[in-house]
Amino acid sequence: MTILPPQPAILVVDDEDCDRRLFRTVLEREGYSVETAVDAAAARTMLALQRFTLVVCDLQLPGESGVSVVEHISSAHPETGVLVVSGGSDRARAEHVLALGAYGYLVKPFGIEQLLIAVSNALRRRQLEQEHAQYERTLELAVSRRTVELTRSREETVRRLAVALDSRDGITGRHSERTASYATVIAKKLGLPEGTCDLLTLAAPLHDIGKLAIPDRILHKPGSLSADEWRLMETHTTVGHEMLAGSGEELLELAATLAWTHHERLDGSGYPRGLQGHAIPTSGRVVAVADTFEALTSDRPYRPAYPFDKAIQILIGLRGHQLDPESVDALIDSLGQDRSLCETVRTANGSATLALLPPAA
């Protein structure tokens, strides 16, 4: 058994009883479902009670004019089409109702065929608009899903790169993730835009990516580095920048900036370029503080982790001449106000270190 689609429902709004009956007879003969209303108030009531495909509305109504009906439909029932009927030709009024979204303007008297053609054209236009709107919704949903997929994909890519980096520099384990967490805390405390904080969270784990090019004998050396070894270690900033820069992709460009600037210092004593003050981008200054604090509270090949209070003291000592004071204050204030940000983790030698909650999986 074939189920036919329902016929379009049409509301005829006209104060002339003979015109309403004529419209109803002609349109129902064509298979349309027809209801009628005598004025604007009755039309609004009918529209609230039933969904109509098309409204055929006379402009000359008692009380409120048909223009008010068109305006109401345009604002409250945009899915409903409107065909306007008028007893006289008024170009200005016609242009007005057409600008409001009316599908046509018929001037009485008109023939039955002219009415049916106008109704058919109006219904066809409404169908095309509905199909276009559905296409736009489908496209928007597809783009949204694809955006989510790409976001997850790049997050996973960054995470895996960070894991590879921390595995390479295994003694400091999960340094990249914890540094990113501290950087996010600082950025939010500073009031940076939400989008900037989110991007920083994704980019910060790659700040040390250049260490992939540093030999194990230097990365894992238990003692102090020689001058030559230290110069080679410092190249991880420029190597990281070269690895990440130039794609034009916002995430990678920020990561390249972080790789290049997280060891710069306000007084110009940092590397690789000896930048000073605000010549260091905000993101670089934020990650410099996060990176320093994470390094202080983690075991390194050349020393055990500092206790939390000692790390804070060192951080305060660097505030203002090497590290950005606002970023230092933001981190200390966040840690002080919400101790759930931290948990004390006992290392193998019994010294206390710090890790951001929630703990890494």
C-alpha positions in Angstrom: 0.0 0.0 0.0 1.4 3.4 -1.0 1.2 6.1 1.6 0.8 9.5 -0.1 2.4 12.6 1.5 -0.1 15.0 3.2 -1.3 17.8 1.0 -0.1 21.3 2.0 -2.3 23.1 4.5 -3.4 26.6 3.4 -4.9 29.3 5.6 -7.1 31.9 3.7 -7.4 35.2 5.5 -10.1 37.4 4.0 -13.0 39.4 5.5 -15.2 38.8 2.4 -17.3 35.7 2.9 -17.8 35.1 -0.8 -14.0 35.3 -1.4 -13.2 32.9 1.4 -15.7 30.4 0.0 -14.4 30.8 -3.5 -10.8 30.3 -2.4 -11.7 27.3 -0.3 -13.7 25.6 -3.1 -11.0 26.2 -5.7 -8.1 25.1 -3.5 -9.8 22.1 -2.0 -10.7 21.0 -5.5 -6.9 20.9 -6.2 -6.4 18.7 -3.1 -5.2 21.3 -0.6 -6.3 21.3 3.0 -7.9 24.7 3.6 -8.8 26.7 6.7 -10.1 30.3 6.8 -9.9 33.4 9.1 -11.8 36.7 8.9 -9.2 39.0 10.3 -5.7 39.3 11.7 -6.6 38.2 15.2 -8.3 35.1 14.0 -5.4 34.4 11.7 -2.9 34.6 14.6 -5.1 32.2 16.6 -5.2 29.7 13.7 -1.5 29.9 13.2 -0.9 29.2 16.9 -3.2 26.1 16.8 -2.1 24.6 13.5 1.0 24.5 11.3 0.3 25.9 7.8 2.4 25.5 4.7 1.0 28.7 3.1 -1.2 31.7 4.1 -3.2 33.5 1.4 -3.9 36.9 3.0 -5.9 39.9 1.8 -4.3 43.2 2.8 -7.6 45.0 3.3 -8.8 43.5 6.6 -11.0 45.1 9.3 -8.9 46.5 12.2 -5.3 45.4 11.6 -4.3 45.3 8.0 -3.0 42.2 6.3 0.5 43.7 6.5 0.5 42.9 10.3 -0.3 39.3 9.5 2.7 39.1 7.1 4.9 40.7 9.7 3.6 38.2 12.4 4.3 35.3 10.1 7.7 36.5 9.2 8.8 36.8 12.9 6.8 34.0 14.6 6.3 31.5 11.8 9.2 31.8 9.4 8.6 28.3 8.1 5.2 29.4 6.7 4.9 31.0 3.2 2.7 34.0 2.5 0.9 34.9 -0.7 -0.7 38.4 -0.6 -4.0 39.4 -2.2 -5.0 43.1 -2.7 -8.0 44.9 -4.0 -5.8 47.5 -5.6 -2.3 48.0 -7.1 0.0 49.7 -4.6 3.7 49.5 -5.6 5.1 50.7 -2.3 2.9 48.3 -0.3 3.8 45.5 -2.6 7.5 46.1 -2.3 7.1 46.3 1.5 5.3 42.9 1.9 7.7 41.3 -0.6 10.6 42.6 1.5 9.0 41.0 4.5 9.2 37.7 2.7 5.8 37.3 0.9 6.1 34.9 -2.1 3.8 36.9 -4.3 1.3 39.8 -4.7 -2.0 39.2 -6.5 -4.3 42.1 -7.5 -8.0 41.5 -7.6 -9.8 40.7 -9.8 -7.8 37.7 -11.0 -8.7 34.4 -12.7 -8.7 31.0 -11.0 -5.8 29.8 -13.1 -3.8 32.9 -12.1 -4.6 32.0 -8.4 -3.6 28.4 -8.8 -0.3 29.3 -10.6 0.5 31.8 -7.8 -0.2 29.2 -5.1 1.8 26.6 -6.9 4.8 28.9 -7.4 4.6 30.0 -3.7 4.5 26.4 -2.5 7.4 25.4 -4.8 9.5 28.4 -3.5 8.7 27.3 0.1 9.8 23.7 -0.7 13.0 24.9 -2.2 13.7 27.1 0.8 13.0 24.2 3.1 15.3 21.9 1.2 18.0 24.6 1.2 17.6 25.1 5.0 17.8 21.3 5.5 20.9 21.2 3.4 22.4 24.0 5.4 21.6 22.2 8.6 23.0 18.9 7.3 26.2 20.7 6.1 26.6 22.5 9.4 26.2 19.3 11.3 28.7 17.6 9.0 31.2 20.4 9.4 30.7 20.4 13.2 31.3 16.7 13.4 34.4 17.0 11.1 35.7 19.8 13.3 35.3 17.7 16.4 37.0 14.8 14.7 39.9 17.0 13.6 40.2 18.6 17.0 40.4 15.1 18.6 42.8 14.0 16.0 45.2 16.9 16.6 44.8 16.6 20.4 45.8 12.9 20.1 48.7 13.7 17.8 50.0 16.3 20.3 49.5 13.9 23.2 51.4 11.1 21.4 54.3 13.5 20.5 54.4 14.6 24.2 54.5 11.0 25.3 57.3 10.3 22.8 59.2 13.3 24.1 58.8 12.4 27.7 59.8 8.8 26.9 62.9 10.2 25.2 63.6 12.4 28.2 62.4 9.6 30.6 63.8 10.9 33.9 61.4 13.8 34.0 58.4 11.7 32.9 55.2 13.6 32.0 57.0 16.9 32.3 55.3 18.1 29.1 51.8 17.4 30.3 52.3 18.9 33.7 53.9 22.0 32.2 50.9 22.4 30.0 48.6 22.1 33.0 50.4 24.8 34.9 50.4 27.0 31.9 46.7 26.7 31.6 46.2 27.5 35.2 48.3 30.6 34.8 46.6 31.7 31.6 43.1 31.4 33.1 44.2 33.3 36.2 45.5 36.1 34.0 42.1 36.3 32.3 43.3 35.4 28.9 40.5 34.6 26.4 39.0 31.1 26.7 40.1 30.2 23.1 43.7 31.3 23.9 43.7 29.1 27.0 42.4 26.1 25.1 45.0 26.5 22.4 47.8 27.0 24.9 46.7 23.8 26.6 47.1 21.9 23.3 50.4 23.6 22.3 52.3 23.7 25.5 53.2 20.0 25.7 55.3 20.6 22.6 57.5 23.3 24.1 60.4 20.9 24.5 59.9 19.0 21.2 63.4 20.1 20.1 64.9 17.8 22.7 64.3 14.9 20.3 67.4 16.1 18.6 69.6 16.2 21.7 71.8 13.2 22.3 71.0 10.8 25.2 74.4 11.4 26.7 73.5 15.0 27.3 69.8 14.6 28.2 70.6 11.9 30.8 73.9 13.1 32.1 73.9 12.9 35.9 76.2 15.7 36.5 76.6 19.3 35.2 76.9 19.9 31.5 80.1 21.3 30.1 80.0 24.6 28.2 79.9 22.7 24.8 77.2 20.4 26.1 75.2 23.3 27.4 75.4 25.1 24.0 74.1 21.9 22.3 71.3 21.6 24.9 70.2 25.2 24.2 69.7 24.3 20.6 66.5 22.4 21.5 64.7 25.8 21.4 65.7 26.7 17.8 65.4 23.1 16.6 61.9 22.9 18.1 60.9 26.1 16.4 62.2 24.9 13.1 60.3 21.6 13.4 57.0 23.3 14.1 57.0 26.7 12.4 55.8 27.5 8.9 52.7 25.4 8.6 50.3 28.3 9.0 48.2 26.1 11.4 47.4 28.1 14.5 48.2 25.3 17.0 51.6 24.5 15.5 52.5 28.1 15.1 51.8 28.7 18.8 53.8 25.6 19.7 56.7 26.8 17.6 56.6 30.1 19.5 56.6 28.3 22.8 59.5 26.1 21.8 61.5 29.2 20.7 60.7 31.4 23.7 60.1 29.4 26.9 63.8 29.8 27.9 63.9 33.6 27.3 64.2 35.7 30.4 62.9 39.2 31.2 66.4 40.6 31.9 67.8 39.2 28.6 69.8 36.4 30.2 67.8 33.7 28.5 68.3 31.9 25.2 68.3 31.4 22.2 67.9 35.1 21.3 68.3 37.0 24.6 64.9 38.7 24.3 63.9 41.1 27.0 60.7 42.1 28.7 57.6 42.3 26.5 59.7 41.3 23.5 58.9 37.8 24.8 55.4 36.9 23.8 52.8 36.5 26.6 52.5 32.8 25.8 56.3 32.3 26.1 56.4 34.2 29.5 53.5 32.0 30.8 55.1 28.7 29.7 58.5 29.9 31.1 57.0 30.1 34.6 55.1 26.8 34.2 58.2 25.1 32.9 60.4 26.4 35.6 58.1 25.4 38.4 57.5 21.9 37.0 61.3 21.5 36.6 61.9 22.6 40.2 59.4 20.1 41.6 60.5 17.1 39.5 63.6 14.9 39.8 66.3 15.7 37.3 69.4 13.6 36.4 71.6 16.2 38.1 69.4 16.8 41.3 66.3 15.5 43.1 63.1 17.5 43.2 62.9 20.5 45.5 60.2 20.4 48.2 57.1 22.5 47.3 57.9 25.4 49.7 61.5 25.6 48.5 60.3 25.6 44.8 57.9 28.5 45.6 60.8 30.4 47.2 63.0 30.0 44.2 60.1 31.0 41.9 59.6 34.2 43.9 63.3 34.9 43.8 63.2 34.8 40.0 60.1 37.0 39.8 60.4 40.3 38.0 64.0 40.0 36.7 63.9 36.6 35.0 60.3 35.4 35.1 57.2 37.4 34.4 55.9 38.7 37.7 52.2 38.5 36.7 52.5 34.9 35.6 54.4 34.0 38.8 51.8 35.6 41.0 49.0 33.9 39.0 50.5 30.5 39.6 51.3 31.0 43.3 47.9 32.5 43.9 46.1 29.6 42.1 48.1 27.0 44.1 47.5 28.9 47.3 43.7 29.3 46.8 43.0 25.8 45.7 45.2 23.2 47.2 43.3 20.5 45.2 45.4 21.6 42.3 48.3 19.7 43.8 49.0 16.4 45.4 52.2 15.4 47.1 53.9 12.5 45.4 56.7 10.6 47.2 59.7 9.9 45.0 62.0 6.9 45.4 64.4 8.8 47.6 61.6 10.1 49.8 61.7 13.7 48.7 58.4 15.5 47.9 57.5 16.5 44.4 54.4 18.1 42.9 52.0 17.0 40.2 48.9 18.7 38.9 45.6 17.0 39.5 44.0 15.1 38.1 46.9 12.7 37.9 48.0 11.6 34.4 46.5 8.3 33.3 
